[in-house]
Amino acid sequence: MQTSPPDTASSAQPLTGGGGASSARSPLGVGPRARRIRLIGGLVLFVYVATHYLNHMLGLHSLALMEAGRDWFLAVWRFPPLEIILALSLVSHVALSLLKAAQSRTFKMTKWEWAQLALGLAIPFLLAGHVIGTRGLSLRDGLTDMYAWSVWALWPSNALLQGIAIFTVWAHGCIGLHFWLRLRTWYAPLAPWLLGLAVLWPVLAYAGFADAGQEIQRMIAANRDWVKDLLNTVGFGGSDSFNWVKSTTETAKIGAGVSIAIAAIWRTLSWYRAKRAQGVKVLYPDGTSIQVAPGVSVLEASRLAGVPHASVCSGRGRCSTCRVRITSGLDDAPAPDEGELKVLKRINASDGVRLACQLRPNKNIAVAPLLPPNATPKDARSRADHETGAEREIAIMFVDIRAFTKISEDKLPFDIVFLLNQYFRAMGEAIEQNGGQLDKFIGDGIMALFGIQAGPGAGCRQALAATAQMSTALDELNRTLANDLDAPLRIGVGVHVGPVIVGEMGYQNATSVTAIGDAVNVASRLEPMTKEYGAEAIVSQEVLTTAGIPAGSFPVTTVEVRGRDAPLDVVVLKTGSTIATALEAAGAEG
């Protein structure tokens, strides 16, 4: 690993606009089309397994009901067009999944990714004999693979193996389904219920299989010729069919083992070549850099270099949490393909933002990950412009309790918490009911934003209306808490309007949509001035003008604001409710 920056020749490029280079060719089996085919194939297989298990569950009632359900099951899945789709889904999903695993240039995966991979690799060894002994013999000898045949062949000698197979297949499918669905907004509320269903489904399926097996054992005990009659009924071919199933199963397992071994060797060689290559240098904001082979994705480079990098969808190009901003070498970066462009458009990505899992640079590049390594599916969802960072002209409000230290010094901690919660609720409701957005609580203070979406005019009117309502709400709160307070609560409110930068800021879980800029600083300076003037609120004249309140409606005072060269015209309000009449008049005139 190296710590030198990329060559200046490739870094002296403009950082706006799309990549100018031709689109890099994705490794075989991992492009957007391959991902789509693999996903569709997996969904078809999951539906097949789910309905097959549903048929198993009927065994909880009786073997006869299982057989009746089988007629409906086969009417669907052995309908020639659907059976062809099922076969193609199986082949494409297995082949593309194995190819994807082989193409990866890193062994760093989450425990759930490893679990899904291990479960998937175990499936052919668990199911080869069952599939060949049922559908294989059906195609070869015309055997009627009824449930009585399948259950008799497995119970009780192979009951444990069948149970492991049932849960392995289901767990593999559920993990994949979870990876896909967790990016949907509706999924999180339903996830606990779906988890319960996912656990119950294979349990009931195995229980149905077990009940059918016990029913068959009772029938054998009651009729010694039952097995002979069964073999005649299904058309079993005797030792020839048995030997064919055995040899074909062994061949299938050997083929699966060889394929997995080839994929493992391929992946190891890909990892070794990517780690040892000296072709492309990827530089990170902390100075870390790594040289990798051309065509290695930035996400793979991060994992090879040990750089923590978010990737909720594990590099499938769906979630966008791995996104990076190209800070150098943008013009030399390959252009995004159709799948990446779709995701970038969904999240309203700005110029220079790319998905690290899809960006495969051919020349030196510098990138900055845009999300923390512990990003969640929530971060993958489409967000409003102001959440990702935008300039807005808005109204900003700061509110604080006057002399709160003196009020709280003789009170118990429980009483202080109770008092503050009552105060925050009353003020918060006034802010939100008037269209404001609570930014944060700072001790006994509040910061709120108005007009992020509605614009500065509406925002200023909302802030003034909230100021008036807070004054009224405070009077009501003081009456309610009269027996708990030595003196009524008093507040100071500062409101200003101006251009600010709005965006979701913070670190890890402590993030929120907030604003920064001169207007925020001015509003925060106006609030403490209410002490000097013995007022409940101080509002800049610019707020009133923007709200549409005519000049001269209130006396104007010019004040010096710390940190600001020019003086500021403000309106001093002894009580916030005095603004209500002027605000109503402005609204009527408008």
Secondary structure in CASP SS format (residue, H / E / C, confidence):
PFRMAT SS
TARGET T0000
AUTHOR 0000-0000-0000
METHOD secondary structure of the structure
MODEL  1
M C 1.00
Q E 1.00
T C 1.00
S C 1.00
P C 1.00
P C 1.00
D C 1.00
T H 1.00
A H 1.00
S H 1.00
S H 1.00
A C 1.00
Q C 1.00
P C 1.00
L C 1.00
T C 1.00
G C 1.00
G C 1.00
G C 1.00
G C 1.00
A E 1.00
S C 1.00
S C 1.00
A C 1.00
R C 1.00
S C 1.00
P C 1.00
L C 1.00
G C 1.00
V C 1.00
G C 1.00
P H 1.00
R H 1.00
A H 1.00
R H 1.00
R H 1.00
I H 1.00
R H 1.00
L H 1.00
I H 1.00
G H 1.00
G H 1.00
L H 1.00
V H 1.00
L H 1.00
F H 1.00
V H 1.00
Y H 1.00
V H 1.00
A H 1.00
T H 1.00
H H 1.00
Y H 1.00
L H 1.00
N H 1.00
H H 1.00
M H 1.00
L H 1.00
G H 1.00
L H 1.00
H C 1.00
S C 1.00
L H 1.00
A H 1.00
L H 1.00
M H 1.00
E H 1.00
A H 1.00
G H 1.00
R H 1.00
D H 1.00
W H 1.00
F H 1.00
L H 1.00
A H 1.00
V H 1.00
W H 1.00
R C 1.00
F C 1.00
P H 1.00
P H 1.00
L H 1.00
E H 1.00
I H 1.00
I H 1.00
L H 1.00
A H 1.00
L H 1.00
S H 1.00
L H 1.00
V H 1.00
S H 1.00
H H 1.00
V H 1.00
A H 1.00
L H 1.00
S H 1.00
L H 1.00
L H 1.00
K H 1.00
A H 1.00
A H 1.00
Q H 1.00
S C 1.00
R C 1.00
T C 1.00
F C 1.00
K C 1.00
M C 1.00
T C 1.00
K H 1.00
W H 1.00
E H 1.00
W H 1.00
A H 1.00
Q H 1.00
L H 1.00
A H 1.00
L H 1.00
G H 1.00
L H 1.00
A H 1.00
I H 1.00
P H 1.00
F H 1.00
L H 1.00
L H 1.00
A H 1.00
G H 1.00
H H 1.00
V H 1.00
I H 1.00
G H 1.00
T H 1.00
R H 1.00
G H 1.00
L H 1.00
S H 1.00
L H 1.00
R H 1.00
D H 1.00
G C 1.00
L C 1.00
T C 1.00
D C 1.00
M C 1.00
Y H 1.00
A H 1.00
W H 1.00
S H 1.00
V H 1.00
W H 1.00
A H 1.00
L H 1.00
W C 1.00
P C 1.00
S C 1.00
N C 1.00
A H 1.00
L H 1.00
L H 1.00
Q H 1.00
G H 1.00
I H 1.00
A H 1.00
I H 1.00
F H 1.00
T H 1.00
V H 1.00
W H 1.00
A H 1.00
H H 1.00
G H 1.00
C H 1.00
I H 1.00
G H 1.00
L H 1.00
H H 1.00
F H 1.00
W H 1.00
L H 1.00
R C 1.00
L C 1.00
R C 1.00
T C 1.00
W C 1.00
Y H 1.00
A H 1.00
P H 1.00
L H 1.00
A H 1.00
P H 1.00
W H 1.00
L H 1.00
L H 1.00
G H 1.00
L H 1.00
A H 1.00
V H 1.00
L H 1.00
W H 1.00
P H 1.00
V H 1.00
L H 1.00
A H 1.00
Y H 1.00
A H 1.00
G H 1.00
F H 1.00
A H 1.00
D H 1.00
A H 1.00
G H 1.00
Q H 1.00
E H 1.00
I H 1.00
Q H 1.00
R H 1.00
M H 1.00
I H 1.00
A H 1.00
A H 1.00
N C 1.00
R C 1.00
D C 1.00
W H 1.00
V H 1.00
K H 1.00
D H 1.00
L H 1.00
L H 1.00
N H 1.00
T H 1.00
V H 1.00
G C 1.00
F C 1.00
G C 1.00
G C 1.00
S H 1.00
D H 1.00
S H 1.00
F H 1.00
N H 1.00
W H 1.00
V H 1.00
K H 1.00
S H 1.00
T H 1.00
T H 1.00
E H 1.00
T H 1.00
A H 1.00
K H 1.00
I H 1.00
G H 1.00
A H 1.00
G H 1.00
V H 1.00
S H 1.00
I H 1.00
A H 1.00
I H 1.00
A H 1.00
A H 1.00
I H 1.00
W H 1.00
R H 1.00
T H 1.00
L H 1.00
S H 1.00
W H 1.00
Y H 1.00
R H 1.00
A H 1.00
K H 1.00
R H 1.00
A C 1.00
Q C 1.00
G C 1.00
V E 1.00
K E 1.00
V E 1.00
L E 1.00
Y C 1.00
P C 1.00
D C 1.00
G C 1.00
T C 1.00
S E 1.00
I E 1.00
Q E 1.00
V E 1.00
A C 1.00
P C 1.00
G C 1.00
V C 1.00
S C 1.00
V H 1.00
L H 1.00
E H 1.00
A H 1.00
S H 1.00
R H 1.00
L H 1.00
A H 1.00
G C 1.00
V C 1.00
P C 1.00
H C 1.00
A C 1.00
S C 1.00
V C 1.00
C C 1.00
S C 1.00
G C 1.00
R C 1.00
G C 1.00
R C 1.00
C C 1.00
S C 1.00
T C 1.00
C C 1.00
R E 1.00
V E 1.00
R E 1.00
I E 1.00
T E 1.00
S E 1.00
G C 1.00
L H 1.00
D H 1.00
D H 1.00
A C 1.00
P E 1.00
A C 1.00
P C 1.00
D C 1.00
E H 1.00
G H 1.00
E H 1.00
L H 1.00
K H 1.00
V H 1.00
L H 1.00
K H 1.00
R H 1.00
I C 1.00
N C 1.00
A C 1.00
S C 1.00
D C 1.00
G C 1.00
V E 1.00
R E 1.00
L E 1.00
A C 1.00
C C 1.00
Q C 1.00
L C 1.00
R C 1.00
P C 1.00
N C 1.00
K C 1.00
N C 1.00
I E 1.00
A E 1.00
V E 1.00
A E 1.00
P E 1.00
L C 1.00
L C 1.00
P C 1.00
P C 1.00
N C 1.00
A C 1.00
T C 1.00
P H 1.00
K H 1.00
D H 1.00
A H 1.00
R C 1.00
S C 1.00
R C 1.00
A C 1.00
D H 1.00
H H 1.00
E H 1.00
T H 1.00
G C 1.00
A E 1.00
E E 1.00
R E 1.00
E E 1.00
I E 1.00
A E 1.00
I E 1.00
M E 1.00
F E 1.00
V E 1.00
D E 1.00
I E 1.00
R C 1.00
A C 1.00
F H 1.00
T H 1.00
K H 1.00
I H 1.00
S H 1.00
E C 1.00
D C 1.00
K C 1.00
L C 1.00
P H 1.00
F H 1.00
D H 1.00
I H 1.00
V H 1.00
F H 1.00
L H 1.00
L H 1.00
N H 1.00
Q H 1.00
Y H 1.00
F H 1.00
R H 1.00
A H 1.00
M H 1.00
G H 1.00
E H 1.00
A H 1.00
I H 1.00
E H 1.00
Q H 1.00
N C 1.00
G C 1.00
G C 1.00
Q E 1.00
L E 1.00
D E 1.00
K E 1.00
F E 1.00
I E 1.00
G C 1.00
D C 1.00
G E 1.00
I E 1.00
M E 1.00
A E 1.00
L E 1.00
F E 1.00
G C 1.00
I C 1.00
Q C 1.00
A C 1.00
G C 1.00
P H 1.00
G H 1.00
A H 1.00
G H 1.00
C H 1.00
R H 1.00
Q H 1.00
A H 1.00
L H 1.00
A H 1.00
A H 1.00
T H 1.00
A H 1.00
Q H 1.00
M H 1.00
S H 1.00
T H 1.00
A H 1.00
L H 1.00
D H 1.00
E H 1.00
L H 1.00
N H 1.00
R H 1.00
T H 1.00
L C 1.00
A C 1.00
N C 1.00
D C 1.00
L C 1.00
D C 1.00
A C 1.00
P C 1.00
L C 1.00
R C 1.00
I E 1.00
G E 1.00
V E 1.00
G E 1.00
V E 1.00
H E 1.00
V E 1.00
G E 1.00
P E 1.00
V E 1.00
I E 1.00
V E 1.00
G E 1.00
E E 1.00
M E 1.00
G E 1.00
Y E 1.00
Q C 1.00
N C 1.00
A E 1.00
T E 1.00
S E 1.00
V E 1.00
T E 1.00
A E 1.00
I E 1.00
G C 1.00
D H 1.00
A H 1.00
V H 1.00
N H 1.00
V H 1.00
A H 1.00
S H 1.00
R H 1.00
L H 1.00
E H 1.00
P H 1.00
M H 1.00
T H 1.00
K H 1.00
E H 1.00
Y H 1.00
G C 1.00
A C 1.00
E C 1.00
A E 1.00
I E 1.00
V E 1.00
S E 1.00
Q H 1.00
E H 1.00
V H 1.00
L H 1.00
T H 1.00
T H 1.00
A H 1.00
G C 1.00
I C 1.00
P C 1.00
A C 1.00
G C 1.00
S C 1.00
F C 1.00
P C 1.00
V C 1.00
T E 1.00
T E 1.00
V E 1.00
E C 1.00
V C 1.00
R C 1.00
G C 1.00
R C 1.00
D C 1.00
A C 1.00
P C 1.00
L E 1.00
D E 1.00
V E 1.00
V E 1.00
V E 1.00
L E 1.00
K C 1.00
T C 1.00
G H 1.00
S H 1.00
T H 1.00
I H 1.00
A H 1.00
T H 1.00
A H 1.00
L H 1.00
E H 1.00
A H 1.00
A H 1.00
G H 1.00
A H 1.00
E H 1.00
G C 1.00
END
